[in-house]
Amino acid sequence: MDPGGTRIELTACRCSGSGIPFRVTGRPPATLELSPEVADARPGIAQPQLAGWGRIPAAGEELLSETLERATLGARLSRGLGRSYGDSSLPASAADRVVGTRLANRIVAFDEKTGVIRAEAGLSLAEMNRLFIPRGWFTPVTPGTKYVTLGGMVASDVHGKNHHIDGCFGAHVRWLRLRLADDSVVECSPTQYADLFYGTIGGMGLLGHVLEVEFAFHRISSPWLWMESERVPGVDEFLGSLGRAAAAFPMSMGWIDCLSRGQSMGRGIMMAGRWATHEEAPSTPPVEAKKKSFPADLPNFALNRVTAKLFNMAYYWRHVRRRRAGIVAPDPFFYPLDAILDWNRAYGSRGFTQYQCVLPRAAGAPAVRDFMQLLTRLGGASPLCVIKDCGPEGRGVLSFPLEGTSIAVDMAMAPDLQRIIDRLNEFVIAAKGRIYLSKDRFTRAEHFRAMEPRLATFLSLREKWDPRHRLRSAQSVRLFGDKV
């Protein structure tokens, strides 16, 4: 057993039938090469513990296996690379059987003409990018990190910079293979067990363990992107810039300063892009930059309001020219934070969370401005704050986005964090918005009920497909009242 809370079950490795080479990634023993981006061993901890990206641990351990169909028998929860910030991938009880999927990462089939791929749930987005970008294919939707698994992308129904054009990942999923709570294995799609299919998309793993996924890649014109960026002086101008970018580009988002006040409130850097044409792109493919690792935990006092404001000021004025345009590689465009492995150590041993909400278009720009004012007044924010334009709501029963503006902000653990989350949630409820379960750890059950009109539908699906609530997480206990 790994001292960080992982047990490993190995079987003879089967090869992909696609003819595409790939490597097994995860946290195996010394007989297999360790991938640093997913390693998280914590020597010296007496009781096995698991944690999400926010590094707030819970008692428990995971079983890593190359054969999910066998490993998920009797399991309560599956988890991928542990990049959800909150407690959705943490066990409700230390005794719960938790299966880590990341060794089950085989490609089952791939159609080179249509881009349709079927793969196991543990295949990572990083591996898909490595294999398929050089072949002219890219996932239809990507979140802000490539260190996620296919199963996690389904369970969280991830969205990205192109949501206003292409929706969430679930909109491109064609078929799922699941192990249900009664240990049966079923296949579902938009035409077969459709209620289970759409409940699983964005359902946080509470309707079934995802074993395999089929979706269609998008063809790309080159492995490079054309990116334009603009330094924007305030929140009103930023919202105008975001709207113009969403109308002109398939991908857009912005970094926003959530600590400055007055006329500078909401200033930031607006970014938009598209895949570069063959004529625009360099003749050689991008070279992956050498990964750097955050060497150690910073002291808990290092990231505070003063240092965060200094960082924000430097980052804002680093964009010296007001507007820039040029060719960039995929990683710095889609995954800037992935350039530094273990960057979550910047928050110290105390850990952190991320609060992400979406405010509906009907609430208008005043709601976004008022939210930013509330956020700056409450404090607790860090330098990492992202704003995106979202398109129409998808068909996933608990899928996060709705048409409007999404705001995501990191917050270090602090004594008054619960009070801050409560106040933000009260604002979101009044604006008829909602929060993203993949990021959440502190929302109260009554607040989630008030902001989520689709909750009754999801809970009825749980009663149908898992009446005994065998599938559960720390989050489902907190929000849905599951028994431990």
C-alpha positions in Angstrom: 0.0 0.0 0.0 1.2 3.5 -0.8 1.4 5.6 2.4 -0.5 8.4 0.7 -3.7 6.5 0.6 -3.4 4.3 -2.5 -3.4 0.5 -3.0 -2.4 -0.8 -6.4 -3.8 -3.8 -8.2 -2.0 -4.7 -11.4 -3.0 -7.1 -14.2 -1.3 -8.0 -17.4 -1.4 -4.9 -19.6 -3.5 -5.1 -22.7 -2.7 -3.1 -25.8 -4.9 -0.6 -27.6 -6.7 -1.8 -30.7 -6.3 1.6 -32.3 -2.7 1.3 -33.4 -1.9 4.4 -31.4 0.9 4.0 -28.9 0.4 5.3 -25.4 1.9 5.0 -21.9 0.3 4.0 -18.6 0.3 6.9 -16.3 -0.6 7.2 -12.6 1.1 6.4 -9.3 2.3 2.8 -9.7 5.2 1.1 -7.9 8.8 1.4 -8.9 8.3 -1.2 -11.6 6.4 1.4 -13.7 7.5 4.9 -14.5 6.0 7.5 -12.2 4.3 10.5 -13.8 5.1 13.5 -11.7 2.0 15.4 -12.5 -0.2 12.9 -10.8 2.1 11.8 -7.9 0.9 12.8 -4.5 2.4 10.5 -2.0 2.6 11.9 1.5 5.2 9.9 3.5 4.8 9.9 7.3 1.0 10.0 7.5 -0.1 7.3 9.9 -3.7 7.1 8.6 -4.2 6.9 4.9 -5.7 10.1 3.5 -7.0 11.4 0.2 -7.3 15.0 -1.0 -8.5 17.0 -4.0 -6.6 19.8 -5.6 -7.4 22.1 -2.7 -5.3 19.8 -0.4 -7.9 19.6 2.3 -7.7 15.9 3.2 -10.2 13.2 4.3 -9.5 9.8 5.8 -9.6 7.1 3.2 -7.6 5.3 0.5 -8.0 4.5 -3.2 -7.5 1.3 -5.1 -5.7 1.7 -8.4 -6.5 -1.0 -10.9 -6.1 -1.5 -14.7 -9.4 -3.3 -14.8 -12.2 -1.0 -13.7 -15.0 -3.5 -14.3 -13.5 -5.8 -11.6 -12.3 -3.0 -9.2 -15.6 -1.2 -9.1 -17.5 -4.2 -7.8 -18.9 -3.0 -4.5 -17.1 0.4 -4.7 -18.7 3.6 -3.4 -16.9 6.1 -5.5 -14.5 6.5 -8.4 -11.9 9.3 -8.8 -9.5 10.2 -11.5 -6.5 12.5 -11.1 -7.9 14.3 -8.0 -8.2 17.7 -9.7 -11.6 18.6 -8.3 -11.0 21.3 -5.7 -13.6 20.2 -3.2 -14.9 17.0 -1.7 -16.7 15.5 -4.7 -13.9 12.9 -5.1 -13.4 12.2 -1.4 -15.0 9.3 0.4 -17.9 9.8 2.8 -16.3 7.4 5.2 -12.8 6.1 5.6 -14.2 2.6 5.2 -15.6 3.3 1.7 -14.1 1.5 -1.3 -12.7 4.2 -3.6 -11.4 3.2 -7.0 -8.7 5.3 -8.7 -9.2 5.1 -12.5 -6.0 6.4 -13.8 -4.3 3.1 -14.6 -7.3 2.1 -16.8 -6.3 4.4 -19.6 -6.5 2.3 -22.8 -7.9 3.4 -26.1 -10.5 0.8 -27.2 -11.2 2.1 -30.7 -10.5 5.2 -32.9 -11.9 6.1 -36.3 -9.3 8.1 -38.2 -11.9 9.4 -40.6 -14.6 10.6 -38.2 -12.5 11.3 -35.1 -14.8 9.1 -32.9 -12.9 7.6 -30.0 -13.8 5.0 -27.4 -11.6 4.8 -24.4 -11.4 3.8 -20.8 -12.4 6.3 -18.1 -8.8 6.7 -16.8 -7.4 8.0 -20.0 -6.1 11.6 -19.3 -6.6 14.7 -21.4 -2.9 15.2 -21.3 -2.3 11.8 -23.0 -5.1 12.5 -25.6 -3.4 15.8 -26.4 0.0 14.2 -26.8 -1.4 11.5 -29.1 -3.9 13.4 -31.2 -2.9 17.0 -31.6 0.0 16.0 -33.9 -2.6 14.0 -35.9 -4.9 17.0 -36.4 -7.5 16.2 -33.7 -8.5 18.0 -30.4 -11.1 17.3 -27.8 -14.2 19.3 -28.5 -14.1 20.9 -25.0 -11.2 21.3 -22.6 -11.1 22.6 -19.1 -8.3 24.8 -17.7 -6.1 21.8 -16.9 -5.1 18.8 -19.0 -4.5 16.7 -15.9 -8.1 15.3 -15.9 -9.5 11.9 -16.9 -12.3 11.1 -19.3 -14.4 9.8 -16.5 -13.9 13.1 -14.6 -14.7 15.1 -17.7 -18.0 13.3 -17.9 -18.8 13.4 -14.1 -18.1 17.2 -14.0 -19.4 17.9 -17.5 -16.4 20.1 -18.0 -16.6 23.4 -19.9 -14.0 25.6 -21.4 -13.2 28.8 -23.3 -15.6 27.8 -26.1 -18.7 27.1 -24.1 -20.6 29.9 -25.9 -20.0 28.0 -29.1 -19.7 24.3 -28.3 -21.3 23.8 -24.9 -19.9 21.4 -22.3 -18.1 18.1 -22.9 -21.3 16.1 -22.4 -22.8 17.6 -25.5 -20.2 15.6 -27.5 -20.4 12.3 -25.6 -22.1 9.6 -27.7 -22.1 6.6 -25.4 -21.2 5.5 -21.8 -20.5 2.2 -20.2 -21.3 2.3 -16.5 -21.2 0.1 -13.4 -24.3 0.8 -11.4 -24.9 0.7 -7.7 -26.4 -2.8 -7.9 -23.1 -4.0 -9.6 -24.7 -4.5 -13.0 -22.9 -3.0 -16.1 -25.0 -1.1 -18.6 -24.5 0.9 -21.7 -26.3 4.2 -22.1 -26.6 6.9 -24.7 -29.1 9.7 -25.8 -31.3 6.9 -27.1 -30.7 4.1 -24.6 -31.4 4.7 -20.9 -31.4 8.4 -21.8 -32.3 9.5 -18.2 -29.3 7.6 -16.8 -27.1 9.1 -19.6 -28.0 12.7 -19.0 -28.0 12.2 -15.2 -24.5 10.8 -15.3 -23.2 13.8 -17.3 -22.5 16.3 -14.6 -23.8 13.9 -12.0 -20.5 13.8 -10.0 -20.3 10.0 -10.2 -23.4 9.4 -8.1 -25.4 7.4 -10.6 -22.7 5.0 -11.7 -19.0 4.3 -12.1 -17.9 5.4 -15.6 -16.0 2.6 -17.2 -15.7 3.7 -20.9 -16.6 6.8 -22.9 -17.2 7.4 -26.6 -17.1 10.9 -28.1 -15.9 12.7 -31.2 -12.8 14.8 -31.5 -12.8 18.0 -33.5 -10.6 18.4 -36.5 -8.1 21.2 -36.1 -6.4 23.2 -38.9 -2.9 23.2 -37.2 -1.3 22.5 -33.8 -1.0 26.2 -33.1 -3.5 29.0 -32.1 -4.0 32.6 -33.0 -4.4 34.5 -29.8 -5.4 38.1 -29.1 -5.2 39.8 -25.7 -6.2 43.1 -24.3 -5.5 44.9 -21.0 -8.8 46.2 -19.7 -9.0 48.9 -17.0 -12.3 48.1 -15.2 -15.2 45.7 -14.9 -17.6 47.5 -17.1 -15.1 47.7 -19.9 -14.2 44.1 -19.3 -17.7 42.9 -19.8 -17.9 44.8 -23.0 -14.6 43.3 -24.2 -15.8 39.8 -23.2 -19.0 40.2 -25.2 -17.1 41.4 -28.3 -14.6 38.6 -28.0 -17.4 36.0 -27.7 -19.0 37.3 -30.9 -15.7 37.3 -32.9 -13.8 34.2 -31.5 -14.7 30.6 -30.7 -12.7 30.8 -27.5 -12.5 33.6 -24.9 -11.9 34.2 -21.2 -10.2 36.6 -19.0 -8.1 37.0 -15.9 -9.6 39.6 -13.6 -8.3 41.5 -10.6 -10.7 40.8 -7.8 -8.8 42.7 -5.1 -8.6 46.3 -6.5 -11.3 48.7 -5.7 -12.7 51.9 -7.1 -12.3 52.6 -10.8 -9.8 49.7 -11.0 -12.2 47.1 -9.7 -12.5 44.3 -12.1 -9.6 45.3 -14.3 -7.8 42.5 -16.1 -6.5 40.8 -19.2 -9.0 39.6 -21.8 -7.9 36.7 -24.0 -9.5 35.2 -27.1 -8.3 32.8 -29.7 -8.9 30.3 -32.5 -6.9 27.5 -34.1 -4.4 29.0 -36.5 -4.8 28.3 -40.2 -2.2 26.2 -42.1 -0.9 29.4 -43.7 -0.6 31.2 -40.3 1.0 28.4 -38.4 4.8 27.8 -38.1 6.1 25.0 -40.2 7.3 23.0 -37.2 5.0 21.7 -34.4 5.1 23.2 -30.9 7.8 21.9 -28.5 6.5 21.0 -25.1 8.1 23.2 -22.5 10.0 21.4 -19.7 7.8 21.1 -16.7 8.8 22.9 -13.5 7.6 21.9 -10.0 6.7 24.1 -7.1 9.5 23.0 -4.8 7.9 23.2 -1.4 4.8 24.5 0.5 5.0 28.2 1.1 4.4 29.4 4.6 0.7 29.9 5.2 1.3 33.6 5.7 3.1 34.1 2.4 0.0 34.5 0.3 -2.0 37.3 1.9 -4.0 40.3 0.8 -0.8 42.5 0.4 1.2 40.0 -1.6 -1.8 39.1 -3.7 -2.4 42.7 -4.6 1.2 43.2 -5.5 1.0 40.1 -7.7 -2.1 41.4 -9.4 -0.5 44.8 -10.1 2.6 43.2 -11.6 0.6 40.8 -13.7 -1.7 43.5 -15.0 1.1 45.9 -16.0 3.2 43.0 -17.4 0.8 43.3 -20.4 2.7 46.5 -21.4 1.0 47.1 -24.7 -2.8 47.4 -24.4 -3.4 44.9 -27.2 -1.3 41.9 -28.4 -1.8 39.3 -31.1 0.2 36.4 -32.3 0.7 32.6 -32.6 0.9 30.5 -29.4 1.1 26.8 -28.6 -1.9 25.0 -27.1 -0.5 24.6 -23.5 0.1 28.3 -22.7 -3.3 29.1 -24.2 -5.4 26.4 -22.6 -3.4 25.4 -19.6 -1.2 28.2 -18.3 -1.1 26.9 -14.7 -0.1 23.4 -15.8 3.3 24.8 -16.6 4.1 24.5 -12.9 3.4 21.2 -11.3 2.1 21.2 -7.8 1.3 24.9 -8.0 -1.3 24.4 -5.3 1.5 24.3 -2.8 1.6 28.1 -3.1 -1.3 28.2 -0.6 0.7 26.4 2.0 -0.3 23.5 4.2 -3.6 25.1 5.1 -5.1 24.3 1.7 -7.6 26.3 -0.4 -10.8 26.1 -2.3 -12.2 27.6 -5.4 -15.6 29.3 -5.6 -17.1 29.3 -9.1 -20.5 30.6 -10.0 -22.4 31.6 -13.1 -24.7 34.7 -13.1 -27.5 34.5 -15.7 -27.5 36.9 -18.7 -30.9 38.1 -17.6 -29.3 39.6 -14.5 -27.2 41.7 -16.7 -23.9 43.6 -16.2 -25.1 45.1 -12.9 -25.2 41.7 -11.3 -21.6 41.0 -12.3 -20.5 44.4 -11.0 -22.3 44.0 -7.7 -20.8 40.5 -7.3 -17.3 41.9 -7.8 -18.0 44.6 -5.3 -19.2 42.1 -2.8 -16.2 39.8 -3.4 -13.6 42.6 -2.9 -15.4 43.8 0.2 -15.6 40.4 1.8 -11.9 39.7 1.1 -10.4 36.2 1.0 -9.7 36.2 -2.7 -6.4 35.3 -4.3 -4.6 36.4 -7.5 -6.4 33.6 -9.4 -9.7 34.8 -10.7 -11.2 33.9 -14.1 -14.2 35.2 -15.9 -15.8 33.5 -18.9 -18.8 33.9 -21.2 -21.2 30.9 -21.1 -23.7 29.8 -23.6 -27.1 28.0 -23.2 -27.7 25.4 -20.5 -26.8 21.8 -21.6 -28.8 18.6 -21.1 -26.8 17.2 -18.2 -29.2 17.2 -15.3 -26.8 18.9 -12.9 -24.4 20.4 -15.6 -23.1 23.7 -14.3 -23.2 26.4 -17.0 -26.1 28.5 -18.0 -26.2 31.4 -20.4 -24.4 34.2 -18.6 -21.1 35.1 -17.0 -19.0 32.6 -15.0 -16.6 33.8 -12.3 -14.1 31.5 -10.6 -11.8 32.6 -7.7 -9.4 30.7 -5.5 -9.6 31.3 -1.7 -7.1 30.1 0.9 -8.5 28.4 4.0 -9.2 30.9 6.7 -11.4 31.1 9.8 -14.0 33.3 8.0 -14.1 31.3 4.8 -17.5 29.8 5.5 -19.0 33.2 6.1 -17.6 34.5 2.8 -19.0 31.5 0.9 -22.4 31.9 2.6 -22.6 35.6 1.6 -21.6 34.9 -2.0 -24.1 32.1 -2.3 -26.9 34.3 -1.0 -26.0 36.8 -3.7 -26.0 34.0 -6.4 -29.4 32.7 -5.2 -30.9 36.2 -5.4 -29.5 36.5 -9.0 -30.9 33.1 -10.0 -27.4 31.7 -10.6 -25.6 28.6 -9.4 -22.3 27.2 -8.3 -20.1 24.5 -9.8 -20.0 21.3 -7.8 -16.6 20.2 -9.0 -15.1 23.2 -7.2 -17.3 23.3 -4.2 -16.6 22.2 -0.6 -18.4 24.8 1.6 -21.9 25.4 0.1 -24.6 24.6 2.6 -27.4 22.1 1.6 -30.1 24.7 2.0 -28.2 27.1 -0.3 -27.7 24.5 -3.0 -31.4 23.5 -2.9 -32.4 27.2 -3.3 -30.2 27.8 -6.3 -30.7 24.5 -8.2 -34.2 24.0 -9.6 -33.1 20.7 -11.3 -32.2 19.1 -8.0 -35.5 17.3 -7.6 -35.0 15.7 -11.0 -31.6 14.5 -10.1 -32.6 13.1 -6.7 -35.5 11.2 -8.4 -32.9 9.6 -10.8 -30.9 8.5 -7.8 -33.9 6.9 -6.2 -34.5 5.0 -9.5 -30.9 3.9 -10.2 -29.5 3.8 -6.7 -32.4 3.6 -4.2 -30.1 2.6 -1.3 -27.6 5.4 -2.1 -24.7 3.0 -2.2 -22.8 5.5 -4.4 -21.8 8.4 -2.3 -19.1 11.0 -1.6 -18.2 13.5 1.1 -20.0 16.0 -1.0 -23.2 14.0 -1.4 -23.3 13.6 2.4 -23.0 17.4 2.8 -25.4 18.5 0.1 -27.9 15.6 -0.3 -28.0 14.2 3.2 -26.6 10.8 2.4 -26.0 8.6 5.4 -22.6 7.6 6.6 
